[in-house]
Amino acid sequence: MIVHLVDGTYELFRHFYGQRRFNNGRDKPFGAVVGVLNTVLEMIESGATHIGVATDHVVESFRNQLWPGYKTGDGIEPALLAQFHPLEEALVAMGVAVWPMIELEADDALASAARRAVADPRVQKVCIWTPDKDLAQCVRGDHVVQVDRRTQKIRDAVGVREKFGVEPALIPDFLALVGDAADGYPGLEGIGRVSAARLLGRYGPLEDFPPEVLAKRRRSSVVAVSGERPMKAANAFTQRM
C-alpha cells in the first residue's frame, strides 16, 4: 500500500490565498475547506486508499519556549482560522484520518505518521504532501518521499541532496545554520547554503562540530536545530496515536 500524509494547514493556506486572487477580498465562509476537500477527493479518485491529514489547532508549541522569535499565530486572518474545525469535521466524515494538533505541530504529526508507516512491512511507499523544508528530514531513499504539489515534484533522498546539498537527516542542522524565515530562525551570520553544506559534510550534525568552528554561536545553533526537528518531537505524539 501507499500511505499519503497531507499537511492540512498548508493546504488551507494555499486554497484560501489562492481564492483571494479572484474574489476581491470577499471570502466565502468555507471556500478554502471546499478546496482542500476537492484536493483530497482527487487523491481518492486517483487511487489513494490510505490518507492522513494533519492540522494545527494552535500555531504555538514548545518551540516558542526554545526560541523567542519562533512563529506564532499572530496575523492569521479570522476568516482563515475559522475554517480549520470545519475542515477537520468534513475530513472525518469522509473517512480520512485527521490529526488536529495542539501541544505539538502538524509537522510533528506528519513525521510521526511517516515513522510508523515506514515500519509497517505492508507499506510500499510513504508520500508526505508538503513543500515544507522541515519535512525533508523524513525522506528515506525512495521509500519515504516528499511531494510538492506547487511544483509537481516528488523529492526522494537524491532529490533532497540535490536541492540542499546534505542528506535528509541533516536538514535540521542545515536550516539552523542558514535560517528558516518561515519558522522565525535567522540563521548564523556569514554562513550561506554552500558553506553550511560543506561544514555538515565535514563534521556531521551540529552537536559533533568542534567547539572552535562556531565559537560563541554554537549554543544558538544547537537550540535552533532542536526546534527544527519534528522527528524528535514526534516521538511523544507517536505514543498517543
Helices and strands as residue ranges (DSSP letters): E 2-7, H 8-23, H 31-45, E 50-56, H 63-66, H 78-81, H 84-94, E 97-101, H 106-118, E 125-129, G 133-138, E 144-148, E 153-155, H 157-164, G 168-170, H 171-178, H 193-203, G 206-208, H 211-214, G 215-217, H 218-227, H 230-238
